[in-house]
Amino acid sequence: MPDLKAETGVVPSAFLSGLIAQWRAQDMHGVWNNKSDQELLAPYIFTKEKRRTLPLMADPDAQTLWRLEIFYDAIGLAIARATGVMVTPMIKIHAEGFGRVMLTAGRLVVFVKHVRDAHRFGFESLEALIADGEAQVAAGIDMIRRFPDVAAFGLKGDT
């Protein structure tokens, strides 16, 4: 099975490797063993043509919400690996496709993003997916480094 670098020339970053690992971890029965990394990431890619086929307003399906959850889990994992502080994602998306994603560490809100049109969650290209994920990871790492005591609150028995 070829890897992402062999397929596309893209060298996986910590975020992208984590995203691929999150997908592979979801495969409890080995159904995706023969799928390449690029095939696993394909549902995240929405070209302009593909996006035009989607309605402007719609309810997100379970697969889309799952894909969104795995994406933010991978961001939290990359931040945690870089900082050594556990990061927890909290996602609340209403049936109409709007809501919020928060990543927290201790008492620190590391990252907040408002979600609209969750049924259209995706990126124009693999490069756009990587750029967005890496930017969010960098912002989360920066936030934890700026407020390390708040991020570590509760890890040392604080109450």
C-alpha positions as CSV (number, residue, x, y, z in Angstrom):
1,M,0.0,0.0,0.0
2,P,1.6,3.3,-1.1
3,D,1.8,6.0,1.5
4,L,0.9,9.7,1.1
5,K,4.4,10.9,0.2
6,A,4.7,8.3,-2.6
7,E,1.2,9.1,-3.9
8,T,1.2,12.9,-3.8
9,G,4.7,14.0,-2.9
10,V,3.3,15.5,0.3
11,V,5.4,14.8,3.4
12,P,3.0,14.2,6.3
13,S,3.3,16.7,9.2
14,A,2.5,15.8,12.8
15,F,-1.0,16.9,12.2
16,L,-1.5,15.0,9.0
17,S,0.1,11.8,10.4
18,G,-2.2,12.1,13.4
19,L,-5.3,12.5,11.2
20,I,-4.4,9.4,9.2
21,A,-3.7,7.5,12.4
22,Q,-7.1,8.6,13.8
23,W,-8.8,7.2,10.7
24,R,-6.8,3.9,10.8
25,A,-7.7,3.6,14.5
26,Q,-11.4,3.8,13.7
27,D,-11.1,0.7,11.5
28,M,-11.8,-2.1,14.0
29,H,-12.3,-4.8,11.5
30,G,-9.5,-4.1,9.0
31,V,-11.8,-3.0,6.2
32,W,-9.5,0.0,5.3
33,N,-6.2,-1.9,5.5
34,N,-5.9,-1.9,1.7
35,K,-6.9,1.8,1.4
36,S,-4.2,4.3,0.8
37,D,-3.7,7.4,3.0
38,Q,-5.0,9.5,0.1
39,E,-8.2,7.4,-0.1
40,L,-8.7,7.9,3.6
41,L,-8.3,11.7,3.3
42,A,-10.5,12.0,0.1
43,P,-13.8,12.7,2.0
44,Y,-12.1,16.0,3.2
45,I,-11.5,17.3,-0.3
46,F,-14.4,19.3,-1.8
47,T,-13.4,20.9,-5.1
48,K,-15.5,23.9,-6.2
49,E,-17.4,21.7,-8.6
50,K,-18.2,19.2,-5.9
51,R,-19.2,21.9,-3.5
52,R,-21.6,23.4,-6.1
53,T,-23.6,20.1,-6.0
54,L,-24.3,20.4,-2.3
55,P,-27.3,22.4,-1.2
56,L,-26.7,25.7,0.5
57,M,-28.6,24.6,3.6
58,A,-28.9,21.0,4.7
59,D,-28.6,18.9,7.8
60,P,-25.2,17.2,8.2
61,D,-25.2,13.5,8.1
62,A,-23.5,11.2,10.6
63,Q,-20.5,10.6,8.3
64,T,-19.9,14.3,8.0
65,L,-20.1,14.9,11.7
66,W,-17.7,11.9,12.3
67,R,-15.3,13.3,9.8
68,L,-15.4,16.7,11.5
69,E,-14.8,15.1,14.9
70,I,-11.8,13.1,13.7
71,F,-10.3,16.2,12.1
72,Y,-10.4,18.1,15.4
73,D,-9.3,15.1,17.4
74,A,-6.2,15.0,15.2
75,I,-5.6,18.7,15.9
76,G,-5.9,18.2,19.7
77,L,-3.6,15.2,19.5
78,A,-0.9,17.2,17.6
79,I,-1.1,20.0,20.1
80,A,-0.9,17.5,23.0
81,R,2.2,15.8,21.5
82,A,3.9,19.2,20.9
83,T,3.2,20.6,24.4
84,G,2.9,17.6,26.7
85,V,-0.5,18.9,27.9
86,M,-3.6,16.8,27.3
87,V,-6.0,18.6,25.0
88,T,-9.7,17.7,24.9
89,P,-12.0,18.5,22.0
90,M,-15.6,19.5,22.7
91,I,-17.9,19.6,19.7
92,K,-21.5,20.6,19.6
93,I,-23.2,20.8,16.2
94,H,-26.9,21.2,16.0
95,A,-29.0,19.2,13.6
96,E,-29.2,22.3,11.3
97,G,-25.4,22.2,10.8
98,F,-24.2,25.0,13.0
99,G,-22.4,24.9,16.3
100,R,-19.0,25.2,17.9
101,V,-15.7,23.4,18.3
102,M,-13.6,24.0,21.4
103,L,-10.3,22.5,22.4
104,T,-9.4,22.8,26.1
105,A,-6.4,22.1,28.2
106,G,-6.8,22.3,31.9
107,R,-8.9,25.4,32.3
108,L,-7.6,27.0,29.2
109,V,-9.7,27.3,26.0
110,V,-7.0,26.5,23.5
111,F,-9.0,27.0,20.4
112,V,-12.6,28.0,19.4
113,K,-14.2,27.8,16.0
114,H,-17.8,28.5,15.1
115,V,-19.1,26.0,12.6
116,R,-21.7,26.9,9.9
117,D,-22.9,24.7,7.2
118,A,-21.3,21.6,8.7
119,H,-22.7,19.5,5.8
120,R,-20.1,21.3,3.6
121,F,-17.1,20.6,5.9
122,G,-14.1,20.1,3.7
123,F,-11.2,21.7,1.9
124,E,-10.5,22.7,-1.7
125,S,-7.3,20.5,-1.8
126,L,-5.0,18.3,0.2
127,E,-2.7,21.3,0.6
128,A,-5.6,23.4,2.0
129,L,-6.5,20.7,4.5
130,I,-2.9,20.5,5.7
131,A,-2.5,24.3,5.9
132,D,-5.7,24.7,7.9
133,G,-4.9,21.9,10.3
134,E,-1.3,23.1,10.8
135,A,-2.5,26.7,11.4
136,Q,-4.9,25.5,14.1
137,V,-2.2,23.3,15.7
138,A,0.2,26.3,15.7
139,A,-2.4,28.5,17.3
140,G,-3.2,25.9,20.0
141,I,0.5,25.4,20.8
142,D,1.0,29.2,21.0
143,M,-2.0,29.5,23.4
144,I,-0.7,26.8,25.7
145,R,2.8,28.3,25.7
146,R,1.4,31.8,26.6
147,F,-0.7,30.4,29.5
148,P,1.1,27.3,30.7
149,D,-0.2,27.5,34.3
150,V,-3.8,27.7,33.2
151,A,-3.3,24.8,30.7
152,A,-1.8,22.6,33.4
153,F,-4.4,23.4,36.0
154,G,-5.8,20.2,37.5
155,L,-2.8,18.1,36.4
156,K,-1.0,18.7,39.7
157,G,-4.0,18.0,42.0
158,D,-5.2,21.7,41.7
159,T,-8.8,22.2,42.6
